[in-house]
Amino acid sequence: MEIIKLREDYIKLGQALKAAGLAESGVDAKYAIEDGLVSVNGETAHQRGKKLVDGDVVTYNGETIKITK
């Protein structure tokens, strides 16, 4: 499980995928999200700009990212 520590109040979903190394670029993150391959807190996410806050859990391609403050 990858842990991303927030510097601000939130991080956007596309940025989180890149920060965790699960997407090489914003374009890769965009297509993964648009294709319904990414879930946030167990629900499929469709917005690359979705704001993730402390406690959110992202799952993509068998990998998990936890967002912490």
PDB file of N, CA, C and O in Angstrom:
ATOM      1  N   MET A   1       0.848  -1.188   0.000  1.00  0.00           N
ATOM      2  CA  MET A   1       0.000   0.000   0.000  1.00  0.00           C
ATOM      3  C   MET A   1       0.885   1.239   0.000  1.00  0.00           C
ATOM      4  O   MET A   1       1.774   1.395   0.838  1.00  0.00           O
ATOM      5  N   GLU A   2       0.622   2.099  -0.946  1.00  0.00           N
ATOM      6  CA  GLU A   2       1.327   3.373  -1.062  1.00  0.00           C
ATOM      7  C   GLU A   2       0.592   4.395  -0.192  1.00  0.00           C
ATOM      8  O   GLU A   2      -0.638   4.437  -0.177  1.00  0.00           O
ATOM      9  N   ILE A   3       1.349   5.209   0.525  1.00  0.00           N
ATOM     10  CA  ILE A   3       0.732   6.256   1.351  1.00  0.00           C
ATOM     11  C   ILE A   3       1.169   7.614   0.815  1.00  0.00           C
ATOM     12  O   ILE A   3       2.357   7.872   0.626  1.00  0.00           O
ATOM     13  N   ILE A   4       0.186   8.476   0.575  1.00  0.00           N
ATOM     14  CA  ILE A   4       0.470   9.833   0.123  1.00  0.00           C
ATOM     15  C   ILE A   4       0.089  10.782   1.242  1.00  0.00           C
ATOM     16  O   ILE A   4      -1.052  10.802   1.703  1.00  0.00           O
ATOM     17  N   LYS A   5       1.068  11.567   1.670  1.00  0.00           N
ATOM     18  CA  LYS A   5       0.838  12.540   2.727  1.00  0.00           C
ATOM     19  C   LYS A   5       0.455  13.877   2.088  1.00  0.00           C
ATOM     20  O   LYS A   5       1.159  14.391   1.218  1.00  0.00           O
ATOM     21  N   LEU A   6      -0.657  14.418   2.530  1.00  0.00           N
ATOM     22  CA  LEU A   6      -1.151  15.681   1.977  1.00  0.00           C
ATOM     23  C   LEU A   6      -0.305  16.861   2.438  1.00  0.00           C
ATOM     24  O   LEU A   6       0.070  16.957   3.606  1.00  0.00           O
ATOM     25  N   ARG A   7      -0.012  17.759   1.494  1.00  0.00           N
ATOM     26  CA  ARG A   7       0.643  19.021   1.840  1.00  0.00           C
ATOM     27  C   ARG A   7      -0.395  20.116   1.990  1.00  0.00           C
ATOM     28  O   ARG A   7      -0.217  21.071   2.747  1.00  0.00           O
ATOM     29  N   GLU A   8      -1.488  19.956   1.249  1.00  0.00           N
ATOM     30  CA  GLU A   8      -2.613  20.896   1.287  1.00  0.00           C
ATOM     31  C   GLU A   8      -3.799  20.165   1.920  1.00  0.00           C
ATOM     32  O   GLU A   8      -3.618  19.139   2.575  1.00  0.00           O
ATOM     33  N   ASP A   9      -4.999  20.687   1.729  1.00  0.00           N
ATOM     34  CA  ASP A   9      -6.201  20.054   2.273  1.00  0.00           C
ATOM     35  C   ASP A   9      -6.631  18.850   1.447  1.00  0.00           C
ATOM     36  O   ASP A   9      -7.348  17.981   1.944  1.00  0.00           O
ATOM     37  N   TYR A  10      -6.194  18.791   0.174  1.00  0.00           N
ATOM     38  CA  TYR A  10      -6.591  17.705  -0.716  1.00  0.00           C
ATOM     39  C   TYR A  10      -5.556  17.518  -1.819  1.00  0.00           C
ATOM     40  O   TYR A  10      -4.668  18.351  -2.003  1.00  0.00           O
ATOM     41  N   ILE A  11      -5.684  16.412  -2.548  1.00  0.00           N
ATOM     42  CA  ILE A  11      -4.917  16.169  -3.763  1.00  0.00           C
ATOM     43  C   ILE A  11      -5.915  15.631  -4.785  1.00  0.00           C
ATOM     44  O   ILE A  11      -6.833  14.891  -4.434  1.00  0.00           O
ATOM     45  N   LYS A  12      -5.733  16.001  -6.027  1.00  0.00           N
ATOM     46  CA  LYS A  12      -6.644  15.525  -7.069  1.00  0.00           C
ATOM     47  C   LYS A  12      -6.280  14.093  -7.444  1.00  0.00           C
ATOM     48  O   LYS A  12      -5.123  13.685  -7.343  1.00  0.00           O
ATOM     49  N   LEU A  13      -7.278  13.346  -7.875  1.00  0.00           N
ATOM     50  CA  LEU A  13      -7.112  11.924  -8.178  1.00  0.00           C
ATOM     51  C   LEU A  13      -6.005  11.677  -9.195  1.00  0.00           C
ATOM     52  O   LEU A  13      -5.158  10.810  -8.984  1.00  0.00           O
ATOM     53  N   GLY A  14      -5.999  12.419 -10.285  1.00  0.00           N
ATOM     54  CA  GLY A  14      -4.963  12.242 -11.309  1.00  0.00           C
ATOM     55  C   GLY A  14      -3.569  12.483 -10.754  1.00  0.00           C
ATOM     56  O   GLY A  14      -2.629  11.761 -11.085  1.00  0.00           O
ATOM     57  N   GLN A  15      -3.438  13.498  -9.911  1.00  0.00           N
ATOM     58  CA  GLN A  15      -2.147  13.812  -9.291  1.00  0.00           C
ATOM     59  C   GLN A  15      -1.717  12.700  -8.340  1.00  0.00           C
ATOM     60  O   GLN A  15      -0.533  12.370  -8.257  1.00  0.00           O
ATOM     61  N   ALA A  16      -2.671  12.130  -7.632  1.00  0.00           N
ATOM     62  CA  ALA A  16      -2.356  11.049  -6.694  1.00  0.00           C
ATOM     63  C   ALA A  16      -1.836   9.820  -7.438  1.00  0.00           C
ATOM     64  O   ALA A  16      -0.882   9.182  -6.992  1.00  0.00           O
ATOM     65  N   LEU A  17      -2.453   9.488  -8.562  1.00  0.00           N
ATOM     66  CA  LEU A  17      -1.997   8.342  -9.353  1.00  0.00           C
ATOM     67  C   LEU A  17      -0.571   8.563  -9.851  1.00  0.00           C
ATOM     68  O   LEU A  17       0.238   7.635  -9.861  1.00  0.00           O
ATOM     69  N   LYS A  18      -0.267   9.792 -10.263  1.00  0.00           N
ATOM     70  CA  LYS A  18       1.092  10.094 -10.714  1.00  0.00           C
ATOM     71  C   LYS A  18       2.076  10.070  -9.545  1.00  0.00           C
ATOM     72  O   LYS A  18       3.172   9.522  -9.666  1.00  0.00           O
ATOM     73  N   ALA A  19       1.688  10.660  -8.418  1.00  0.00           N
ATOM     74  CA  ALA A  19       2.575  10.720  -7.252  1.00  0.00           C
ATOM     75  C   ALA A  19       2.925   9.331  -6.731  1.00  0.00           C
ATOM     76  O   ALA A  19       4.030   9.106  -6.237  1.00  0.00           O
ATOM     77  N   ALA A  20       1.981   8.404  -6.843  1.00  0.00           N
ATOM     78  CA  ALA A  20       2.205   7.038  -6.370  1.00  0.00           C
ATOM     79  C   ALA A  20       2.949   6.189  -7.399  1.00  0.00           C
ATOM     80  O   ALA A  20       3.316   5.047  -7.123  1.00  0.00           O
ATOM     81  N   GLY A  21       3.169   6.756  -8.584  1.00  0.00           N
ATOM     82  CA  GLY A  21       3.873   6.023  -9.624  1.00  0.00           C
ATOM     83  C   GLY A  21       2.996   5.022 -10.371  1.00  0.00           C
ATOM     84  O   GLY A  21       3.512   4.152 -11.072  1.00  0.00           O
ATOM     85  N   LEU A  22       1.675   5.136 -10.229  1.00  0.00           N
ATOM     86  CA  LEU A  22       0.764   4.214 -10.902  1.00  0.00           C
ATOM     87  C   LEU A  22       0.379   4.698 -12.296  1.00  0.00           C
ATOM     88  O   LEU A  22      -0.154   3.931 -13.098  1.00  0.00           O
ATOM     89  N   ALA A  23       0.649   5.965 -12.582  1.00  0.00           N
ATOM     90  CA  ALA A  23       0.418   6.522 -13.918  1.00  0.00           C
ATOM     91  C   ALA A  23       1.659   7.341 -14.269  1.00  0.00           C
ATOM     92  O   ALA A  23       2.154   8.122 -13.456  1.00  0.00           O
ATOM     93  N   GLU A  24       2.149   7.151 -15.484  1.00  0.00           N
ATOM     94  CA  GLU A  24       3.368   7.860 -15.884  1.00  0.00           C
ATOM     95  C   GLU A  24       3.116   9.317 -16.226  1.00  0.00           C
ATOM     96  O   GLU A  24       4.015  10.151 -16.120  1.00  0.00           O
ATOM     97  N   SER A  25       1.883   9.624 -16.640  1.00  0.00           N
ATOM     98  CA  SER A  25       1.564  11.004 -17.004  1.00  0.00           C
ATOM     99  C   SER A  25       0.101  11.290 -16.676  1.00  0.00           C
ATOM    100  O   SER A  25      -0.669  10.396 -16.325  1.00  0.00           O
ATOM    101  N   GLY A  26      -0.249  12.558 -16.801  1.00  0.00           N
ATOM    102  CA  GLY A  26      -1.627  12.943 -16.582  1.00  0.00           C
ATOM    103  C   GLY A  26      -2.553  12.297 -17.599  1.00  0.00           C
ATOM    104  O   GLY A  26      -3.707  11.994 -17.295  1.00  0.00           O
ATOM    105  N   VAL A  27      -2.044  12.088 -18.810  1.00  0.00           N
ATOM    106  CA  VAL A  27      -2.847  11.464 -19.854  1.00  0.00           C
ATOM    107  C   VAL A  27      -3.140  10.006 -19.493  1.00  0.00           C
ATOM    108  O   VAL A  27      -4.267   9.537 -19.655  1.00  0.00           O
ATOM    109  N   ASP A  28      -2.120   9.293 -19.002  1.00  0.00           N
ATOM    110  CA  ASP A  28      -2.330   7.902 -18.575  1.00  0.00           C
ATOM    111  C   ASP A  28      -3.372   7.838 -17.456  1.00  0.00           C
ATOM    112  O   ASP A  28      -4.249   6.973 -17.463  1.00  0.00           O
ATOM    113  N   ALA A  29      -3.269   8.756 -16.501  1.00  0.00           N
ATOM    114  CA  ALA A  29      -4.223   8.798 -15.390  1.00  0.00           C
ATOM    115  C   ALA A  29      -5.623   9.088 -15.912  1.00  0.00           C
ATOM    116  O   ALA A  29      -6.596   8.468 -15.481  1.00  0.00           O
ATOM    117  N   LYS A  30      -5.720  10.033 -16.840  1.00  0.00           N
ATOM    118  CA  LYS A  30      -7.017  10.408 -17.411  1.00  0.00           C
ATOM    119  C   LYS A  30      -7.701   9.202 -18.049  1.00  0.00           C
ATOM    120  O   LYS A  30      -8.877   8.948 -17.787  1.00  0.00           O
ATOM    121  N   TYR A  31      -6.977   8.457 -18.883  1.00  0.00           N
ATOM    122  CA  TYR A  31      -7.576   7.310 -19.564  1.00  0.00           C
ATOM    123  C   TYR A  31      -7.956   6.197 -18.591  1.00  0.00           C
ATOM    124  O   TYR A  31      -8.999   5.563 -18.755  1.00  0.00           O
ATOM    125  N   ALA A  32      -7.128   5.955 -17.586  1.00  0.00           N
ATOM    126  CA  ALA A  32      -7.446   4.920 -16.589  1.00  0.00           C
ATOM    127  C   ALA A  32      -8.740   5.269 -15.862  1.00  0.00           C
ATOM    128  O   ALA A  32      -9.580   4.402 -15.622  1.00  0.00           O
ATOM    129  N   ILE A  33      -8.894   6.554 -15.512  1.00  0.00           N
ATOM    130  CA  ILE A  33     -10.087   7.012 -14.798  1.00  0.00           C
ATOM    131  C   ILE A  33     -11.305   6.963 -15.720  1.00  0.00           C
ATOM    132  O   ILE A  33     -12.365   6.475 -15.326  1.00  0.00           O
ATOM    133  N   GLU A  34     -11.155   7.470 -16.952  1.00  0.00           N
ATOM    134  CA  GLU A  34     -12.270   7.462 -17.906  1.00  0.00           C
ATOM    135  C   GLU A  34     -12.738   6.042 -18.230  1.00  0.00           C
ATOM    136  O   GLU A  34     -13.923   5.815 -18.475  1.00  0.00           O
ATOM    137  N   ASP A  35     -11.801   5.087 -18.231  1.00  0.00           N
ATOM    138  CA  ASP A  35     -12.139   3.696 -18.543  1.00  0.00           C
ATOM    139  C   ASP A  35     -12.748   2.950 -17.352  1.00  0.00           C
ATOM    140  O   ASP A  35     -13.070   1.766 -17.456  1.00  0.00           O
ATOM    141  N   GLY A  36     -12.904   3.648 -16.216  1.00  0.00           N
ATOM    142  CA  GLY A  36     -13.531   3.044 -15.043  1.00  0.00           C
ATOM    143  C   GLY A  36     -12.648   2.059 -14.308  1.00  0.00           C
ATOM    144  O   GLY A  36     -13.149   1.151 -13.645  1.00  0.00           O
ATOM    145  N   LEU A  37     -11.326   2.228 -14.417  1.00  0.00           N
ATOM    146  CA  LEU A  37     -10.386   1.298 -13.798  1.00  0.00           C
ATOM    147  C   LEU A  37      -9.949   1.720 -12.395  1.00  0.00           C
ATOM    148  O   LEU A  37      -9.254   0.972 -11.707  1.00  0.00           O
ATOM    149  N   VAL A  38     -10.356   2.916 -11.976  1.00  0.00           N
ATOM    150  CA  VAL A  38      -9.920   3.473 -10.693  1.00  0.00           C
ATOM    151  C   VAL A  38     -11.118   3.582  -9.752  1.00  0.00           C
ATOM    152  O   VAL A  38     -12.186   4.046 -10.150  1.00  0.00           O
ATOM    153  N   SER A  39     -10.936   3.155  -8.505  1.00  0.00           N
ATOM    154  CA  SER A  39     -12.005   3.326  -7.524  1.00  0.00           C
ATOM    155  C   SER A  39     -11.497   4.122  -6.326  1.00  0.00           C
ATOM    156  O   SER A  39     -10.330   4.037  -5.943  1.00  0.00           O
ATOM    157  N   VAL A  40     -12.409   4.893  -5.751  1.00  0.00           N
ATOM    158  CA  VAL A  40     -12.111   5.684  -4.554  1.00  0.00           C
ATOM    159  C   VAL A  40     -13.103   5.257  -3.486  1.00  0.00           C
ATOM    160  O   VAL A  40     -14.315   5.373  -3.668  1.00  0.00           O
ATOM    161  N   ASN A  41     -12.585   4.767  -2.382  1.00  0.00           N
ATOM    162  CA  ASN A  41     -13.417   4.293  -1.277  1.00  0.00           C
ATOM    163  C   ASN A  41     -14.443   3.255  -1.748  1.00  0.00           C
ATOM    164  O   ASN A  41     -15.588   3.246  -1.298  1.00  0.00           O
ATOM    165  N   GLY A  42     -14.010   2.389  -2.658  1.00  0.00           N
ATOM    166  CA  GLY A  42     -14.847   1.296  -3.118  1.00  0.00           C
ATOM    167  C   GLY A  42     -15.812   1.616  -4.250  1.00  0.00           C
ATOM    168  O   GLY A  42     -16.518   0.727  -4.726  1.00  0.00           O
ATOM    169  N   GLU A  43     -15.854   2.881  -4.693  1.00  0.00           N
ATOM    170  CA  GLU A  43     -16.749   3.275  -5.776  1.00  0.00           C
ATOM    171  C   GLU A  43     -15.927   3.718  -6.983  1.00  0.00           C
ATOM    172  O   GLU A  43     -14.921   4.412  -6.836  1.00  0.00           O
ATOM    173  N   THR A  44     -16.360   3.313  -8.173  1.00  0.00           N
ATOM    174  CA  THR A  44     -15.656   3.690  -9.393  1.00  0.00           C
ATOM    175  C   THR A  44     -15.645   5.203  -9.544  1.00  0.00           C
ATOM    176  O   THR A  44     -16.679   5.858  -9.420  1.00  0.00           O
ATOM    177  N   ALA A  45     -14.468   5.750  -9.813  1.00  0.00           N
ATOM    178  CA  ALA A  45     -14.314   7.194  -9.983  1.00  0.00           C
ATOM    179  C   ALA A  45     -14.277   7.522 -11.474  1.00  0.00           C
ATOM    180  O   ALA A  45     -13.694   6.778 -12.263  1.00  0.00           O
ATOM    181  N   HIS A  46     -14.895   8.632 -11.855  1.00  0.00           N
ATOM    182  CA  HIS A  46     -14.910   9.038 -13.256  1.00  0.00           C
ATOM    183  C   HIS A  46     -14.375  10.454 -13.463  1.00  0.00           C
ATOM    184  O   HIS A  46     -14.346  10.946 -14.591  1.00  0.00           O
ATOM    185  N   GLN A  47     -13.951  11.114 -12.375  1.00  0.00           N
ATOM    186  CA  GLN A  47     -13.453  12.482 -12.469  1.00  0.00           C
ATOM    187  C   GLN A  47     -11.975  12.529 -12.107  1.00  0.00           C
ATOM    188  O   GLN A  47     -11.592  12.189 -10.987  1.00  0.00           O
ATOM    189  N   ARG A  48     -11.148  12.951 -13.060  1.00  0.00           N
ATOM    190  CA  ARG A  48      -9.713  13.054 -12.794  1.00  0.00           C
ATOM    191  C   ARG A  48      -9.438  14.109 -11.725  1.00  0.00           C
ATOM    192  O   ARG A  48      -8.482  13.992 -10.959  1.00  0.00           O
ATOM    193  N   GLY A  49     -10.284  15.141 -11.678  1.00  0.00           N
ATOM    194  CA  GLY A  49     -10.097  16.226 -10.722  1.00  0.00           C
ATOM    195  C   GLY A  49     -10.744  15.988  -9.367  1.00  0.00           C
ATOM    196  O   GLY A  49     -10.786  16.897  -8.537  1.00  0.00           O
ATOM    197  N   LYS A  50     -11.252  14.779  -9.127  1.00  0.00           N
ATOM    198  CA  LYS A  50     -11.893  14.476  -7.838  1.00  0.00           C
ATOM    199  C   LYS A  50     -10.912  14.781  -6.712  1.00  0.00           C
ATOM    200  O   LYS A  50      -9.754  14.366  -6.755  1.00  0.00           O
ATOM    201  N   LYS A  51     -11.382  15.501  -5.714  1.00  0.00           N
ATOM    202  CA  LYS A  51     -10.530  15.881  -4.592  1.00  0.00           C
ATOM    203  C   LYS A  51     -10.479  14.741  -3.576  1.00  0.00           C
ATOM    204  O   LYS A  51     -11.509  14.266  -3.098  1.00  0.00           O
ATOM    205  N   LEU A  52      -9.259  14.314  -3.261  1.00  0.00           N
ATOM    206  CA  LEU A  52      -9.052  13.270  -2.258  1.00  0.00           C
ATOM    207  C   LEU A  52      -8.590  13.928  -0.966  1.00  0.00           C
ATOM    208  O   LEU A  52      -7.734  14.812  -0.979  1.00  0.00           O
ATOM    209  N   VAL A  53      -9.161  13.494   0.137  1.00  0.00           N
ATOM    210  CA  VAL A  53      -8.835  14.061   1.440  1.00  0.00           C
ATOM    211  C   VAL A  53      -8.345  12.962   2.378  1.00  0.00           C
ATOM    212  O   VAL A  53      -8.321  11.785   2.018  1.00  0.00           O
ATOM    213  N   ASP A  54      -7.959  13.359   3.571  1.00  0.00           N
ATOM    214  CA  ASP A  54      -7.451  12.429   4.579  1.00  0.00           C
ATOM    215  C   ASP A  54      -8.415  11.252   4.775  1.00  0.00           C
ATOM    216  O   ASP A  54      -9.608  11.443   5.012  1.00  0.00           O
ATOM    217  N   GLY A  55      -7.880  10.053   4.673  1.00  0.00           N
ATOM    218  CA  GLY A  55      -8.677   8.854   4.895  1.00  0.00           C
ATOM    219  C   GLY A  55      -9.171   8.177   3.626  1.00  0.00           C
ATOM    220  O   GLY A  55      -9.609   7.028   3.673  1.00  0.00           O
ATOM    221  N   ASP A  56      -9.108   8.872   2.488  1.00  0.00           N
ATOM    222  CA  ASP A  56      -9.559   8.264   1.231  1.00  0.00           C
ATOM    223  C   ASP A  56      -8.611   7.141   0.811  1.00  0.00           C
ATOM    224  O   ASP A  56      -7.406   7.202   1.056  1.00  0.00           O
ATOM    225  N   VAL A  57      -9.180   6.112   0.175  1.00  0.00           N
ATOM    226  CA  VAL A  57      -8.402   4.971  -0.317  1.00  0.00           C
ATOM    227  C   VAL A  57      -8.692   4.803  -1.803  1.00  0.00           C
ATOM    228  O   VAL A  57      -9.846   4.685  -2.214  1.00  0.00           O
ATOM    229  N   VAL A  58      -7.633   4.794  -2.598  1.00  0.00           N
ATOM    230  CA  VAL A  58      -7.738   4.667  -4.054  1.00  0.00           C
ATOM    231  C   VAL A  58      -7.215   3.296  -4.457  1.00  0.00           C
ATOM    232  O   VAL A  58      -6.175   2.857  -3.964  1.00  0.00           O
ATOM    233  N   THR A  59      -7.924   2.620  -5.346  1.00  0.00           N
ATOM    234  CA  THR A  59      -7.483   1.324  -5.851  1.00  0.00           C
ATOM    235  C   THR A  59      -7.390   1.391  -7.363  1.00  0.00           C
ATOM    236  O   THR A  59      -8.315   1.850  -8.033  1.00  0.00           O
ATOM    237  N   TYR A  60      -6.256   0.927  -7.899  1.00  0.00           N
ATOM    238  CA  TYR A  60      -6.053   0.892  -9.342  1.00  0.00           C
ATOM    239  C   TYR A  60      -5.067  -0.206  -9.699  1.00  0.00           C
ATOM    240  O   TYR A  60      -3.980  -0.276  -9.127  1.00  0.00           O
ATOM    241  N   ASN A  61      -5.436  -1.053 -10.631  1.00  0.00           N
ATOM    242  CA  ASN A  61      -4.536  -2.079 -11.159  1.00  0.00           C
ATOM    243  C   ASN A  61      -3.959  -2.956 -10.064  1.00  0.00           C
ATOM    244  O   ASN A  61      -2.785  -3.324 -10.116  1.00  0.00           O
ATOM    245  N   GLY A  62      -4.774  -3.296  -9.071  1.00  0.00           N
ATOM    246  CA  GLY A  62      -4.321  -4.155  -7.988  1.00  0.00           C
ATOM    247  C   GLY A  62      -3.495  -3.453  -6.922  1.00  0.00           C
ATOM    248  O   GLY A  62      -3.046  -4.091  -5.970  1.00  0.00           O
ATOM    249  N   GLU A  63      -3.293  -2.178  -7.064  1.00  0.00           N
ATOM    250  CA  GLU A  63      -2.520  -1.393  -6.101  1.00  0.00           C
ATOM    251  C   GLU A  63      -3.457  -0.489  -5.302  1.00  0.00           C
ATOM    252  O   GLU A  63      -4.517  -0.094  -5.786  1.00  0.00           O
ATOM    253  N   THR A  64      -3.053  -0.169  -4.074  1.00  0.00           N
ATOM    254  CA  THR A  64      -3.863   0.671  -3.201  1.00  0.00           C
ATOM    255  C   THR A  64      -3.055   1.878  -2.744  1.00  0.00           C
ATOM    256  O   THR A  64      -1.876   1.770  -2.406  1.00  0.00           O
ATOM    257  N   ILE A  65      -3.719   3.031  -2.742  1.00  0.00           N
ATOM    258  CA  ILE A  65      -3.116   4.275  -2.253  1.00  0.00           C
ATOM    259  C   ILE A  65      -3.975   4.778  -1.118  1.00  0.00           C
ATOM    260  O   ILE A  65      -5.195   4.868  -1.257  1.00  0.00           O
ATOM    261  N   LYS A  66      -3.352   5.111   0.015  1.00  0.00           N
ATOM    262  CA  LYS A  66      -4.075   5.698   1.145  1.00  0.00           C
ATOM    263  C   LYS A  66      -3.634   7.141   1.288  1.00  0.00           C
ATOM    264  O   LYS A  66      -2.441   7.443   1.263  1.00  0.00           O
ATOM    265  N   ILE A  67      -4.601   8.024   1.436  1.00  0.00           N
ATOM    266  CA  ILE A  67      -4.335   9.457   1.591  1.00  0.00           C
ATOM    267  C   ILE A  67      -4.361   9.797   3.075  1.00  0.00           C
ATOM    268  O   ILE A  67      -5.338   9.514   3.767  1.00  0.00           O
ATOM    269  N   THR A  68      -3.286  10.404   3.557  1.00  0.00           N
ATOM    270  CA  THR A  68      -3.209  10.801   4.960  1.00  0.00           C
ATOM    271  C   THR A  68      -2.829  12.262   5.100  1.00  0.00           C
ATOM    272  O   THR A  68      -2.230  12.849   4.199  1.00  0.00           O
ATOM    273  N   LYS A  69      -3.174  12.830   6.211  1.00  0.00           N
ATOM    274  CA  LYS A  69      -2.879  14.240   6.500  1.00  0.00           C
ATOM    275  C   LYS A  69      -1.471  14.389   6.990  1.00  0.00           C
ATOM    276  O   LYS A  69      -1.035  15.501   7.286  1.00  0.00           O
TER     277      LYS A  69
END
